[in-house]
Amino acid sequence: MNVDEAAVIRTYASEAVATIAASRLGSEGIEAHIQMDDCGGAYPALQWSRGVRLLVKPEDRENAEAILNRMEAEDAGEIEQQDRQEDRRKTKSYPMLLIGLLFGFAAGYFLAPELTDRSTYTGVVKRDLNKDGTPGLFYHYVDGQPVRAEEDRNYDGKPDAWYKYVAGKLRTSERDNNFDGRPDVWGTIKDLFNGVEKVDTDFDGKPDATVFTVNGLKHRVDWHPHDSANVERREFYEHGLLKEKLVDTDGDGIFDQRITYDRYERPIETAKCWVPY
């Protein structure tokens, strides 16, 4: 695929979710590539701010859109159970698609094929993701179900991401994106593609933004520096791209400015408004 000529059909909040989408397209015979700018993995926080782009050939765009729309609708429960069962039969040879990877967690993607016959396994599974001879991912299992995991994403020998499971499903996560030993992203996962993250953008230990993710994409971001009760601005996204921003210019608890954006995230119009939050 010529990346320069490829079409961007989605911009995801994390590499993990983009990988799931690319795998789904691949299972349907459509070549897909992931494009991101996180300095070769050294700064994974850039995935959150800049997004992870999913690319396909221009001639495959229409079919790829249809497949992704259906996948997102399935996860939202908008397709009848019979259709979902049929889709699962079609993709049964791709177990990696069925494991929660939201908010930058790709451990399940790599472990799924190995653990299919460990229904009663209790212990720790170690994975060497960069093939340097040292494990960077530690998956803790009890009676065949994951209960927690730690990940070393910058391969310095120290964990910088922590995940907890309930009934075998990923439910909360903490990540240290500047590798100072303290979490600066706290995630609550609803299901495969939906959840909420609180992000400490200035690394002072307090969340400055709350990110709501729907179908693997940023849907809304509330900015409240230093965990303030006041929301300085609220951003709305469509297909992962900024569509509208509400701003509280005087801190009185009322959004008084609305800015709309085009598909290139360029401002279109700025207008006055009165929207309580």
Contacts in CASP RR format, 6 or more apart in sequence:
PFRMAT RR
TARGET T0000
AUTHOR 0000-0000-0000
METHOD contacts of the structure
MODEL  1
MNVDEAAVIRTYASEAVATIAASRLGSEGIEAHIQMDDCGGAYPALQWSR
GVRLLVKPEDRENAEAILNRMEAEDAGEIEQQDRQEDRRKTKSYPMLLIG
LLFGFAAGYFLAPELTDRSTYTGVVKRDLNKDGTPGLFYHYVDGQPVRAE
EDRNYDGKPDAWYKYVAGKLRTSERDNNFDGRPDVWGTIKDLFNGVEKVD
TDFDGKPDATVFTVNGLKHRVDWHPHDSANVERREFYEHGLLKEKLVDTD
GDGIFDQRITYDRYERPIETAKCWVPY
1 31 0 8 1.000
1 33 0 8 1.000
1 55 0 8 1.000
1 56 0 8 1.000
1 57 0 8 1.000
3 33 0 8 1.000
3 35 0 8 1.000
3 55 0 8 1.000
5 57 0 8 1.000
5 58 0 8 1.000
6 33 0 8 1.000
6 55 0 8 1.000
6 56 0 8 1.000
6 57 0 8 1.000
6 58 0 8 1.000
7 55 0 8 1.000
7 56 0 8 1.000
7 57 0 8 1.000
7 58 0 8 1.000
7 60 0 8 1.000
7 61 0 8 1.000
8 35 0 8 1.000
8 53 0 8 1.000
8 54 0 8 1.000
8 55 0 8 1.000
9 54 0 8 1.000
9 55 0 8 1.000
9 56 0 8 1.000
9 61 0 8 1.000
9 64 0 8 1.000
9 65 0 8 1.000
9 68 0 8 1.000
10 18 0 8 1.000
10 21 0 8 1.000
10 53 0 8 1.000
10 54 0 8 1.000
10 68 0 8 1.000
10 217 0 8 1.000
10 239 0 8 1.000
10 240 0 8 1.000
11 51 0 8 1.000
11 52 0 8 1.000
11 53 0 8 1.000
11 54 0 8 1.000
11 217 0 8 1.000
11 239 0 8 1.000
11 240 0 8 1.000
11 241 0 8 1.000
12 18 0 8 1.000
12 21 0 8 1.000
12 51 0 8 1.000
12 52 0 8 1.000
12 53 0 8 1.000
12 54 0 8 1.000
12 216 0 8 1.000
12 217 0 8 1.000
12 240 0 8 1.000
13 47 0 8 1.000
13 48 0 8 1.000
13 51 0 8 1.000
13 52 0 8 1.000
13 103 0 8 1.000
13 211 0 8 1.000
13 213 0 8 1.000
13 216 0 8 1.000
13 217 0 8 1.000
13 218 0 8 1.000
13 240 0 8 1.000
14 47 0 8 1.000
14 48 0 8 1.000
14 52 0 8 1.000
14 101 0 8 1.000
14 102 0 8 1.000
14 103 0 8 1.000
14 104 0 8 1.000
14 216 0 8 1.000
15 34 0 8 1.000
15 36 0 8 1.000
15 38 0 8 1.000
15 44 0 8 1.000
15 47 0 8 1.000
15 52 0 8 1.000
15 104 0 8 1.000
15 106 0 8 1.000
16 101 0 8 1.000
16 102 0 8 1.000
16 103 0 8 1.000
16 104 0 8 1.000
16 105 0 8 1.000
16 106 0 8 1.000
16 109 0 8 1.000
17 52 0 8 1.000
17 101 0 8 1.000
17 102 0 8 1.000
17 104 0 8 1.000
17 193 0 8 1.000
17 216 0 8 1.000
18 34 0 8 1.000
18 36 0 8 1.000
18 52 0 8 1.000
18 53 0 8 1.000
18 54 0 8 1.000
19 34 0 8 1.000
19 101 0 8 1.000
19 106 0 8 1.000
19 109 0 8 1.000
20 96 0 8 1.000
20 97 0 8 1.000
20 101 0 8 1.000
20 109 0 8 1.000
20 192 0 8 1.000
21 32 0 8 1.000
21 54 0 8 1.000
21 68 0 8 1.000
21 71 0 8 1.000
22 32 0 8 1.000
22 33 0 8 1.000
22 34 0 8 1.000
22 54 0 8 1.000
23 94 0 8 1.000
23 96 0 8 1.000
23 97 0 8 1.000
24 67 0 8 1.000
24 68 0 8 1.000
24 71 0 8 1.000
24 91 0 8 1.000
24 94 0 8 1.000
24 97 0 8 1.000
25 31 0 8 1.000
25 32 0 8 1.000
25 56 0 8 1.000
25 64 0 8 1.000
25 67 0 8 1.000
25 68 0 8 1.000
26 32 0 8 1.000
27 90 0 8 1.000
27 91 0 8 1.000
27 93 0 8 1.000
27 94 0 8 1.000
27 97 0 8 1.000
28 63 0 8 1.000
28 67 0 8 1.000
30 56 0 8 1.000
30 60 0 8 1.000
30 63 0 8 1.000
30 64 0 8 1.000
30 67 0 8 1.000
31 56 0 8 1.000
31 57 0 8 1.000
31 60 0 8 1.000
32 54 0 8 1.000
32 55 0 8 1.000
32 56 0 8 1.000
32 64 0 8 1.000
33 54 0 8 1.000
33 55 0 8 1.000
33 56 0 8 1.000
34 52 0 8 1.000
34 53 0 8 1.000
34 54 0 8 1.000
34 55 0 8 1.000
35 52 0 8 1.000
35 53 0 8 1.000
35 54 0 8 1.000
35 55 0 8 1.000
36 46 0 8 1.000
36 47 0 8 1.000
36 50 0 8 1.000
36 51 0 8 1.000
36 52 0 8 1.000
36 53 0 8 1.000
37 46 0 8 1.000
37 50 0 8 1.000
38 44 0 8 1.000
38 45 0 8 1.000
38 46 0 8 1.000
38 47 0 8 1.000
38 50 0 8 1.000
39 46 0 8 1.000
41 153 0 8 1.000
41 154 0 8 1.000
42 154 0 8 1.000
43 177 0 8 1.000
44 104 0 8 1.000
44 153 0 8 1.000
44 175 0 8 1.000
44 177 0 8 1.000
45 177 0 8 1.000
45 178 0 8 1.000
45 184 0 8 1.000
45 185 0 8 1.000
47 104 0 8 1.000
48 177 0 8 1.000
48 185 0 8 1.000
48 197 0 8 1.000
48 199 0 8 1.000
48 211 0 8 1.000
56 64 0 8 1.000
70 79 0 8 1.000
70 87 0 8 1.000
72 193 0 8 1.000
72 215 0 8 1.000
72 216 0 8 1.000
73 79 0 8 1.000
74 83 0 8 1.000
74 84 0 8 1.000
74 87 0 8 1.000
75 191 0 8 1.000
75 192 0 8 1.000
75 193 0 8 1.000
75 194 0 8 1.000
75 215 0 8 1.000
76 215 0 8 1.000
77 84 0 8 1.000
79 87 0 8 1.000
88 98 0 8 1.000
91 97 0 8 1.000
95 112 0 8 1.000
95 113 0 8 1.000
95 116 0 8 1.000
96 108 0 8 1.000
96 109 0 8 1.000
96 110 0 8 1.000
96 112 0 8 1.000
96 113 0 8 1.000
98 112 0 8 1.000
99 108 0 8 1.000
99 109 0 8 1.000
99 111 0 8 1.000
99 112 0 8 1.000
100 108 0 8 1.000
100 169 0 8 1.000
100 170 0 8 1.000
100 189 0 8 1.000
100 191 0 8 1.000
100 192 0 8 1.000
101 107 0 8 1.000
101 108 0 8 1.000
101 109 0 8 1.000
101 170 0 8 1.000
101 192 0 8 1.000
102 170 0 8 1.000
102 189 0 8 1.000
102 192 0 8 1.000
102 193 0 8 1.000
102 194 0 8 1.000
102 195 0 8 1.000
102 213 0 8 1.000
102 216 0 8 1.000
103 173 0 8 1.000
103 175 0 8 1.000
103 185 0 8 1.000
103 187 0 8 1.000
103 189 0 8 1.000
103 195 0 8 1.000
103 197 0 8 1.000
103 213 0 8 1.000
104 161 0 8 1.000
104 175 0 8 1.000
105 149 0 8 1.000
105 151 0 8 1.000
105 161 0 8 1.000
105 163 0 8 1.000
105 170 0 8 1.000
105 173 0 8 1.000
107 127 0 8 1.000
107 137 0 8 1.000
107 139 0 8 1.000
107 149 0 8 1.000
107 151 0 8 1.000
107 163 0 8 1.000
108 139 0 8 1.000
110 127 0 8 1.000
110 129 0 8 1.000
110 137 0 8 1.000
111 125 0 8 1.000
111 127 0 8 1.000
111 139 0 8 1.000
114 125 0 8 1.000
115 121 0 8 1.000
115 125 0 8 1.000
115 141 0 8 1.000
115 144 0 8 1.000
118 141 0 8 1.000
118 144 0 8 1.000
119 144 0 8 1.000
120 143 0 8 1.000
120 144 0 8 1.000
121 141 0 8 1.000
121 143 0 8 1.000
121 144 0 8 1.000
122 141 0 8 1.000
122 142 0 8 1.000
122 143 0 8 1.000
122 144 0 8 1.000
123 140 0 8 1.000
123 141 0 8 1.000
123 142 0 8 1.000
124 138 0 8 1.000
124 139 0 8 1.000
124 140 0 8 1.000
124 141 0 8 1.000
125 138 0 8 1.000
125 139 0 8 1.000
125 141 0 8 1.000
126 135 0 8 1.000
126 136 0 8 1.000
126 137 0 8 1.000
126 138 0 8 1.000
126 139 0 8 1.000
127 135 0 8 1.000
127 136 0 8 1.000
127 137 0 8 1.000
127 139 0 8 1.000
128 134 0 8 1.000
128 135 0 8 1.000
128 136 0 8 1.000
129 136 0 8 1.000
129 137 0 8 1.000
130 136 0 8 1.000
130 155 0 8 1.000
132 155 0 8 1.000
134 155 0 8 1.000
134 157 0 8 1.000
136 151 0 8 1.000
136 152 0 8 1.000
136 155 0 8 1.000
136 157 0 8 1.000
137 149 0 8 1.000
137 150 0 8 1.000
137 151 0 8 1.000
137 152 0 8 1.000
138 149 0 8 1.000
138 150 0 8 1.000
138 151 0 8 1.000
138 159 0 8 1.000
139 146 0 8 1.000
139 149 0 8 1.000
140 146 0 8 1.000
140 147 0 8 1.000
140 148 0 8 1.000
140 149 0 8 1.000
141 147 0 8 1.000
145 165 0 8 1.000
145 167 0 8 1.000
145 168 0 8 1.000
146 165 0 8 1.000
146 168 0 8 1.000
146 170 0 8 1.000
147 164 0 8 1.000
147 165 0 8 1.000
147 168 0 8 1.000
148 162 0 8 1.000
148 163 0 8 1.000
148 164 0 8 1.000
148 165 0 8 1.000
149 162 0 8 1.000
149 163 0 8 1.000
149 165 0 8 1.000
150 159 0 8 1.000
150 161 0 8 1.000
150 162 0 8 1.000
150 163 0 8 1.000
151 159 0 8 1.000
151 160 0 8 1.000
151 161 0 8 1.000
151 162 0 8 1.000
151 163 0 8 1.000
152 158 0 8 1.000
152 159 0 8 1.000
152 160 0 8 1.000
153 160 0 8 1.000
153 161 0 8 1.000
154 160 0 8 1.000
154 179 0 8 1.000
156 179 0 8 1.000
158 181 0 8 1.000
160 175 0 8 1.000
160 176 0 8 1.000
160 177 0 8 1.000
160 179 0 8 1.000
160 181 0 8 1.000
161 173 0 8 1.000
161 174 0 8 1.000
161 175 0 8 1.000
161 176 0 8 1.000
162 173 0 8 1.000
162 174 0 8 1.000
162 175 0 8 1.000
162 183 0 8 1.000
163 170 0 8 1.000
163 172 0 8 1.000
163 173 0 8 1.000
163 174 0 8 1.000
164 170 0 8 1.000
164 171 0 8 1.000
164 172 0 8 1.000
164 173 0 8 1.000
165 171 0 8 1.000
169 189 0 8 1.000
170 189 0 8 1.000
171 188 0 8 1.000
171 189 0 8 1.000
172 186 0 8 1.000
172 187 0 8 1.000
172 188 0 8 1.000
172 189 0 8 1.000
173 185 0 8 1.000
173 186 0 8 1.000
173 187 0 8 1.000
173 189 0 8 1.000
174 183 0 8 1.000
174 185 0 8 1.000
174 186 0 8 1.000
174 187 0 8 1.000
175 183 0 8 1.000
175 184 0 8 1.000
175 185 0 8 1.000
176 182 0 8 1.000
176 183 0 8 1.000
176 184 0 8 1.000
176 185 0 8 1.000
177 184 0 8 1.000
177 185 0 8 1.000
178 184 0 8 1.000
178 203 0 8 1.000
180 203 0 8 1.000
182 203 0 8 1.000
182 205 0 8 1.000
184 199 0 8 1.000
184 200 0 8 1.000
184 203 0 8 1.000
184 205 0 8 1.000
185 197 0 8 1.000
185 198 0 8 1.000
185 199 0 8 1.000
185 200 0 8 1.000
186 197 0 8 1.000
186 198 0 8 1.000
186 207 0 8 1.000
187 195 0 8 1.000
187 196 0 8 1.000
187 197 0 8 1.000
187 198 0 8 1.000
188 195 0 8 1.000
188 196 0 8 1.000
188 197 0 8 1.000
189 195 0 8 1.000
190 196 0 8 1.000
193 213 0 8 1.000
193 214 0 8 1.000
193 215 0 8 1.000
193 216 0 8 1.000
194 213 0 8 1.000
194 214 0 8 1.000
194 215 0 8 1.000
194 216 0 8 1.000
195 212 0 8 1.000
195 213 0 8 1.000
195 214 0 8 1.000
196 210 0 8 1.000
196 211 0 8 1.000
196 212 0 8 1.000
196 213 0 8 1.000
197 210 0 8 1.000
197 211 0 8 1.000
197 213 0 8 1.000
198 207 0 8 1.000
198 209 0 8 1.000
198 210 0 8 1.000
198 211 0 8 1.000
199 207 0 8 1.000
199 208 0 8 1.000
199 209 0 8 1.000
199 210 0 8 1.000
199 211 0 8 1.000
200 206 0 8 1.000
200 207 0 8 1.000
200 208 0 8 1.000
201 208 0 8 1.000
201 209 0 8 1.000
202 208 0 8 1.000
202 225 0 8 1.000
204 226 0 8 1.000
206 226 0 8 1.000
206 227 0 8 1.000
207 224 0 8 1.000
207 227 0 8 1.000
208 223 0 8 1.000
208 224 0 8 1.000
208 225 0 8 1.000
208 226 0 8 1.000
208 227 0 8 1.000
209 221 0 8 1.000
209 222 0 8 1.000
209 223 0 8 1.000
209 224 0 8 1.000
210 221 0 8 1.000
210 222 0 8 1.000
210 224 0 8 1.000
211 218 0 8 1.000
211 220 0 8 1.000
211 221 0 8 1.000
212 218 0 8 1.000
212 219 0 8 1.000
212 220 0 8 1.000
212 221 0 8 1.000
212 222 0 8 1.000
213 219 0 8 1.000
217 237 0 8 1.000
217 239 0 8 1.000
217 240 0 8 1.000
218 237 0 8 1.000
218 240 0 8 1.000
219 236 0 8 1.000
219 237 0 8 1.000
219 240 0 8 1.000
220 234 0 8 1.000
220 235 0 8 1.000
220 236 0 8 1.000
220 237 0 8 1.000
221 234 0 8 1.000
221 235 0 8 1.000
221 237 0 8 1.000
222 231 0 8 1.000
222 233 0 8 1.000
222 234 0 8 1.000
222 235 0 8 1.000
223 231 0 8 1.000
223 232 0 8 1.000
223 233 0 8 1.000
223 234 0 8 1.000
223 235 0 8 1.000
224 230 0 8 1.000
224 231 0 8 1.000
224 232 0 8 1.000
225 232 0 8 1.000
230 248 0 8 1.000
230 251 0 8 1.000
230 253 0 8 1.000
231 248 0 8 1.000
231 253 0 8 1.000
231 277 0 8 1.000
232 247 0 8 1.000
232 248 0 8 1.000
232 251 0 8 1.000
233 245 0 8 1.000
233 246 0 8 1.000
233 247 0 8 1.000
233 248 0 8 1.000
233 255 0 8 1.000
234 245 0 8 1.000
234 246 0 8 1.000
234 255 0 8 1.000
234 277 0 8 1.000
235 242 0 8 1.000
235 244 0 8 1.000
235 245 0 8 1.000
235 246 0 8 1.000
236 242 0 8 1.000
236 243 0 8 1.000
236 244 0 8 1.000
236 245 0 8 1.000
236 246 0 8 1.000
237 243 0 8 1.000
241 261 0 8 1.000
241 263 0 8 1.000
241 265 0 8 1.000
242 261 0 8 1.000
242 265 0 8 1.000
243 260 0 8 1.000
243 261 0 8 1.000
244 258 0 8 1.000
244 259 0 8 1.000
244 260 0 8 1.000
244 261 0 8 1.000
245 258 0 8 1.000
245 259 0 8 1.000
245 260 0 8 1.000
245 261 0 8 1.000
246 255 0 8 1.000
246 257 0 8 1.000
246 258 0 8 1.000
246 273 0 8 1.000
246 275 0 8 1.000
246 277 0 8 1.000
247 255 0 8 1.000
247 256 0 8 1.000
247 257 0 8 1.000
247 258 0 8 1.000
247 259 0 8 1.000
248 254 0 8 1.000
248 255 0 8 1.000
248 256 0 8 1.000
248 277 0 8 1.000
249 256 0 8 1.000
249 257 0 8 1.000
250 256 0 8 1.000
253 276 0 8 1.000
253 277 0 8 1.000
254 274 0 8 1.000
254 275 0 8 1.000
254 276 0 8 1.000
254 277 0 8 1.000
255 273 0 8 1.000
255 274 0 8 1.000
255 275 0 8 1.000
255 276 0 8 1.000
255 277 0 8 1.000
256 272 0 8 1.000
256 273 0 8 1.000
256 274 0 8 1.000
257 270 0 8 1.000
257 271 0 8 1.000
257 272 0 8 1.000
257 273 0 8 1.000
258 270 0 8 1.000
258 271 0 8 1.000
258 272 0 8 1.000
258 273 0 8 1.000
258 275 0 8 1.000
259 267 0 8 1.000
259 269 0 8 1.000
259 270 0 8 1.000
260 267 0 8 1.000
260 268 0 8 1.000
260 269 0 8 1.000
261 267 0 8 1.000
261 268 0 8 1.000
262 268 0 8 1.000
END
